[in-house]
């Protein structure tokens, strides 16, 4: 049995170039060359939110409590997104 080579599009490491994390709840934000941004639950890596920006993601950041994601793109814009941390066991207040 031989393994088929995977295309670069099938390899998430080729698409997602920027990563940010929060402390509590543990969340990951990953941004890619295609403008896709995903928020993942840190303990399961389940996608809890997904958005797309108009150009390649050049920077990602999360507030320490995980409620706000900041995404920079190659057009020089910064996008702010509110993350529903209650859906991933986050605390409120």
N, C-alpha and C positions, 0 to 999 in steps of 0.2 A: 504494500500500500504506500503510495506517495502522496505527499501533501501538495495541494494546489497553492501556487503563490497568491497572496492576497493583494488586491489593488490598494493603492494608498488611501483611497476613499473609505475602505473598510477598516482601516486602522485608526482608531480614535486619536492616537498620538500624532498623526499627521494632520488632523483637523483641529483639535483643541490645543491651543498654544498658551493660554493664560489660565491661571488657577488662583483662587483666593479662598480662605477659610474663616469661619467664625468660631468663637470659643464655646458659647452655650446658647442655643443648641448647636451641636457640631454640624455645620453645613459647608458644602463646597460649591463654589461658583466656577464654572469652566466656560471659557469663551473661545471661539474658533475663528479660523480664517474665512469661514463662510458667513460670519455674522451671527451664528447661532450662540445663544447663551443658555446654559442650563444650571439650575440650582438643584443640588443633590443632597439627600440626607446622608450625613457622614457615616452613620452606623450601618446603613443598608445599600447605599449608593443608588437608591431609588430617586428618580426624577420627581421633584415636587413642584417645579415651575420651569417654564421654558418661554423665551422671548427671542426675537430676531431683531438685530439692528441693521442699518443700511450698508455697512461696510465691515471690513475685517476688524475683529476685536483686538485692540492693542494693549489694554489693561483691564484688570478686574480687581475689585476690592469689596469687602463686606464689613459692615459695622461689627463691633465686637459681639453684639447681641444677635446678629444675623438678620435684623429686621430691614436693613437697607443695603441694596447692592448698587455699586457704582461701576459703570462700564464705560471705558474709553474706546473710541474707534479711530480708524485711520483718517477720518475726515476732520479730526480735531474736536469732536463733540464728546461730551460726557453725559451719559444717560443714568438717571436715578430710578430705581425700581423698589417698591415696597414688597417685602417678602412676608407671607403669612406663616410666621413661625409656630402658630398654634397647631397647624396641620402636621408638624413634625415634632410635637411634644415640647415646643419652646415655652418659655415662661412669658408672662405679660407683665406690663407695668414698669 
